[in-house]
Amino acid sequence: MRLTLRVWRQAGPDDPGRFAEYEVPDAEPEMSVLELLDALNSRLVDAGEEPVAFDSDCREGICGACGVTVDGRPHGAAENTPSCHQRLNGYTDGDTLRIEPLRATVFPVVRDLMVDRSSLDRVLEAGAHVWIPSGTAPDADATLQDHATAEVALDFAACIGCGACVAACPNGSANLFVGAKLRHLALMPVSSFDRTPRARAMVEASEGEFGPCSLYGECSRVCPAGIPLRAIAGVNRERLRAVFKRR
């Protein structure tokens, strides 16, 4: 099928940017959004033109690098699906797709569809400390954790840090991301030792980088890891706990 693509082109952070229109005459329904961009870039390179820059890594939906905005929606039309798994089977011959970067003030455009998501890294760096007893290595069963708690922790740990939740929120909030990290680490036996200072540091860093929660839940509908909305409640829960706890 023939698809028309309106793709955001921006030479660098200081360039105003613009939409450029291209046609891909040989798109297939089973293609992903990234494979569609691959097909476009192949044609551009053959024509001696500059290919479209976009982030891509594993293409298995677990690295978080691939986020773009398709027709105004982070990642694409399908809910809870990363860009690399968004298929074209919902489009028909002659349709037009608008592809642009993840739109958020905290994600400045680096080039074309690539954005700088280091604001998320700074939140993680603020809480990147784990208290571990020194001495010989403990036995494998020395630190116990029940299965149910471990499963909940793994549900929150599934966050891949793609930034779609921030781009979907009209306030540019990262509470789904921050809450997932805080709850995951709070539920793990070793990392829970630093629960209080970590909560203080990560919440402070988040408030300095991102906006407040919009309370609409757009974030959970675009999250490719399916992080539940209760992760947002985890931000306030950990914040309040840190107020009344020394450790």
C-alpha positions, 0 to 999 in steps of 0.5 A: 500500500502507498502511504504518505508520511509527514515527518518532522525534520530538524537539523539540530536543537537550535533549528526551528524544524518543519514537516517534510512530506514523503511517499512510501509506495511499498508499505506492508500491513505487518510493518512496524512504524520503525520499519516504515522509517527504515523503508523511507530512509532506504529510498532517501539514501538511494536518492542521495538525500539525508535520512531521517534520524530516529532512535532505535535499539533492540526492537523487542519492546524492552529498551525504551529507545524507540519512542516517536509520536504518530498522529499526535499519540506517543508511540502510535495508535495501539495502547501500551505498545512501543513504536517498534511494535506498532503495526500498519495494519490499521492503515489503508492505501492512500492514508497519511501518517504524521510522525514527530518526536516525543513532544515535551519541554523536558525532551529537547529535540536533538535531530529529527525524531531524536530527543534528549531524555536525560531528564529521566536519567537525572531522576534515576541518578538522584536515587541511585544508591543502595545500602549493602552490608560489607563482608563476605557474600551472603548465602542465596537464601539469607535475604528472604522475600515472599513470592507475591511481593516479588511479583509486584516489584517486578510489575513496577520494574517493567518500566523501560523509561521510554518517556511516553508517559511524560509526552502524553501528559499535558503537564509533562509529568513523570509521576508514572515513571518515578512511582514505578521506580520508587515502588519497585525499589521499596519492595526489594529487600536490599534496596529498601534500606535506602528507601527514605533518602531515595524517595526524598532525592528522587521526588525532589529531582522529579519536581525540579524537572517535570510538571505535576500529575494531570490526574487524567491517566493518559500516561498508563494508556501509552505506557508500553510496559503497562505500568498501572496507575497505582504507581502514581500513588506510590510517589505521594506514598513514598514522599509522605513516608519520607517525611515521618521516617528517618530511614 
